[in-house]
Amino acid sequence: MEKKVIEAIGISKSFHDPITVKVLTDISFSINAGEFVSVVGKSGCGKSTLLYILSTMDTNHEGELLLDGISMKNKKDKELAQVRNEKIGFVFQFHYLLNEFNNLQNVMLPGLKLSKLSPKEVEHYAYEKLKILGIQKEALKYPNQLSGGQKQRVAIARALINEPLIIMGDEPTGNLDKKNSDIVFNIFKELAEEYHQSLLIVTHDLDFAAKTHRTITMEDGKIFSHGLLQS
């Protein structure tokens, strides 16, 4: 049986400002190792709120979140920060690369922060990740010397540096043209199918979602469907 890397059990969330508004209602699903899952739905349906909870950034909710079979309930902020750095790779709509560091150094940052390996080893792994993404020739350049698509590839390499349990993406192709969106999609697909990397990607791009292993559709804070769109 495939290992569950993340499991949401009955997650609900309300905002109370000034009136109580329920934004998520009884969300339950799991993602297995090597599964590439997209989350779609209209603006305001709760996708980003859900991602925030699944990434352990928001702990003020009902229900339970398991990462690698371990409950995230009652963990201290410091423990959650460690979980995020070690177990979750993030890719956003904007790459958030630091212009004062070259691309290789940008990829190294989460690895140096985790401090499980020596800086030399982190550098080696960072270069390997850039290589997987076909962008190793840009390693010593700076982010402002790259195109939008190249920057996003560096950001994906950075998300991979600590060998995360899961990569979470919030509109990672939202700022890219069709050609670069396709490149990023193909990278994600290769990571899932060749490297057994789990991915959970929130997207407005229905063409992108249709090609993932499974699509979770949200409506008014609930899961409307999470069927397979592709065999």
N, C-alpha and C positions, 0 to 999 in steps of 0.2 A: 504494500500500500504506500502511496506517495506521502511523504512527510508534509504536514501542514506547517507553513512558515508563519502564517498570521491568521488569527481567528477573531472575528467580532461576534460577541454573543449578546444580543438584546440591547444594543447601544441606542440610547435616546439622549437628546440634548435640548435644553430650553435656554433661551436668553430672557433675562428679566430686567428690561430697561426701557421704559418704566413699567410696561405691562409684560406679562409672560407670553412668550411666543415659542411654540415648539418647532424646532428646526430639523430634528431627526427623530424618527419613531421606530423603535424596535428593529434596528439594523443587525442582521446576522448573516455572515458568510465567512468562507475561509479561502485561502489561496495556498496552493501546493508548491513545492519546490519545482522550479523550472516553468511555472505557469506565467503567461503574459496576459494580464487582465486589464481591460479599460473600463472606466466609469464615465458614463455620459448622462446628460440631462440638461434641461433648460437652466439658464442663469437663475440663481436663487433657490435651486432645488435641494441644496445642502451638500453638494459634491466637495467643495473646498473645506467646509466644516468637518465633514467626515474624514478627509485626508489629514486634517489638523489633529484630529483625535487619534487616528491610526498611527500617526507619526509620534505619538506621545507628547505632543506640544500642548495639548489641552487635556487635562485630567478631570475636569469638572463636568462629568457626565454620568448617566446611569448605564448599567450593563458592564460587561467585562471585555478587556482586550488581552489576548494572549499572543506573545511573540516568541517563536521557537518553543511553544508549549508552556511558557512562563507568564503568569499573570502580571500585568503592569499596575495592578491595584496597590495602593499604599506604598508605592516606591517614592523615595525622596527625590527632589529635583536633581540632585547630583547623580543619583543612580540612573535616572531617566536620561540625563545628558550623556552618560556613558553608553547607555543602550542605543541612543540615536547615533552616536559617533561610530559605534562598533557594528550595529546590526542593520542600520538603514542608510541607504545612499539616496541623496536628494537631487532631482533635476527640475529646475523651474523654467518658467517662460523666459525669464531673463537669466543670463548665465552667471551673474554675480562673481565674475573673475576679478582679481585684484590687479590693476594695471601696473603697480610697482613691482610685481613679481613676474618672472617669465612663465610660460605655460607649464613647463615641467614643475616649477616651484608651486604653482597653483594646484596642480594635481597632488603634490606631496603634502599639502597643508593638513588634511584630516588624518593622514598617516602619522605625521609628526606629532599631532595633538594626541593621538591614541597612545603614542610612545611604547608600542609593543616591539618595534623593530628599531635597529640603529638607523640614523639618517641616511647612511649609504644604502642600506637594504630598501628603505622607503623610496629612495631615488631610483633604484633598480626596478622596483615594482611599478613606480609611476611611469617610467619609460616603457615598460612592457604593456601597460594599459593604453598608452598613446599609440603603441604599435598595433594593438588589436583593433583600434579605431582608425588606423591608417593615417595617422597625423603626427607620427614621430619626427618627421622632418621639420615640424614647426615647434619642436620642444623648447628650443632656446630663444625663440621669438617671444614677443610680448603680446598680450591679448589685443591691444589696439592695432596690431599688425595683421590681424586675422579677419576673415569674413564672418558674418553671423553664423553660418552653418559650421564653420571650423570652431568658433568659440563654443558652440553647443556641444561639439564633440569633446573638446577639452573638459567641459563641465561634466560630461558623462564619464570621462576617464577619472575625474576627481571623485565622482560618486562611487566608482568601483574600487578605489584604492584600498579600502579596508575589508575587501571581500564581503560585502554586506549580505545579510540574509535576504533582503528585499530592496529593490530600488523603487522609490515613489516619485512620480512625476506630476507636476501641476502645470498643465498646458505646455509641455516641453517643445511643441512645434508651433505654438501660438504666434511666434514672432518670425517664423520662417516661411519662405516661399515653397511652392509645391516640390521643387527639385530637392531642396534641403530637408523638407519634411519627410520625403521618401527615404533619403539617406539615413535620417535619424530613426525612422521606423525600421529600416532594414538592420540597423545596428542593434536595436532592441530585440528584434526577432532572432538575430544570430546569438545574442547573449542568452536568450531563453533556451534556444534549441541546441546550441553547441556547448554553452558553458553552464547550462542548468540554472541560470539566474532567474529568480522570481521578479516580476515587475507589476506594479499597480500604477496605471497612468490615467489621470483625470484629463479629459479632452473634450473640446467642442467639435473636433474634426471627425465626422461620422465615417468618412472613408478610412481614416486611420483606425478607428474603433472596429470597423467591420473586418479588418484583417487580423485582429488580435485573437488569441485562443478563446477568449470568453469576454462578453460585454455585460457589465452590470448597468442597468438603466434605472436612474432615479427620478422620482416625481414627487413633489411636495414632501420632501424629507423621508420618503420611504423607498425601499427597493421595489421597483415596478416589475422588473424581470432580471434574471441573471442566467439566461440561457446561452448555449453555445451558438455563436454565429458562424463558426467555422469548424468543420470536423477535423 
